[in-house]
């Protein structure tokens, strides 16, 4: 829902806004009493038990710092807006909540709020209604408010998540058990087309599939509109570098290490797309027992070189992935259509010597040469690997 530009409301931004965008709708429904309760496949007693247990784990209810910290008072309206919506925010945020204010004189810091200054016209034009009292920065504006504190590489990673078909959300154990049970019994509502990802043992992971929240084009558009604002230039560069369509953190990392230009430490193998849907030939359909396959990183055929599908092998299923399709069925089907298939593991990216071998293999398949291992390139690559191979949970650290 777009914001009413004539109505005053506090705008959640930065890491707090990102946390909101990462929260599955089913989590909000399970933890926030509403008229939607009757649509949930749990009895009132089960729902109350889940809510009680989950809320005991949430950081918001375990943090009373805002009760004891003294200093200049926060803006009363912003504080009341946040407190009025705290049940809705609780599944997502930790305290203090980041909000936007129109002028430096309005900045306050407390245990409840951290305020950042941004032009109110730009902020309201790029925010959406979250609750009666709160707005949340759009995905594009969220990136702009994060840009000053993130490296370019990590900003690209967050942008890739928002432009991708996945998110990462760590939920309370009580809620995890309830969602696992509903998914196992096939009664979990698909709210907003969000789908949980399970590991090979049927356990819920932190990975969820959902429709993309933005595009590189929309990010670039905001960057142009935000000329002169802090973080604008970095956001514009991130919009140029980010690839849309990734379905997991592994795919994002693989795409950056292989695809970013050598001056940023990447191998420079551009031209790929994430999760291209390949329509199978009749023979391939019989081999795979399906009509299409999705390719994690796909380089199309060109200049006598065959198309290449690089598959990111993981202990987790990709969010919304092809759970019933084996690696051998996929590989055989695609190879029958003259598409090369490489199955890449995390270890091949995490270990430098193994990554060099993988890079050489990819280069040979697509008709490229790996970049020269000059001191400048190796330094840039070491920096890129330090940024990219961090835990996804630590991107904002």
Buried (B, 14 or more C-beta within 10 A) or exposed (E): EEBEEEEEBBBBBBBBBBBBBBBBBBBBBBBBEEEBEEEBBBEEEEBEBBBEBBBEEBEBEEBEEBEEEEEEEBBEEBBEBBBBBBBBBBBBBBBBBBBBBBEEEBBBEBBBBBBBBBBBEBBBBBBBBBBEBBBBBBBBBBBBBBBBEBBBBBBBBBBBBBBBBBBBBEBBEBBBBBBBBBBEEEEBBEBEEBBBBBEEEEEBBBBBBBEBBBBBEBBBBBBEBBEEBBBBBBBBBBBEBBBBBBBBBBBBBBBBBBBBEBEBBBBBBBEBBBBBEBEBBEEBBEBBEBEEBBBBBBBBEEEEBBBBBBBBBBEBBBBBBBEEBEEEBBBBBBBBBEBBBBBBBBEBBEEEEBBBEBBEBBBEBBEBEBBEEEEEBBEBBEBBBEBBEBEBEEBEE
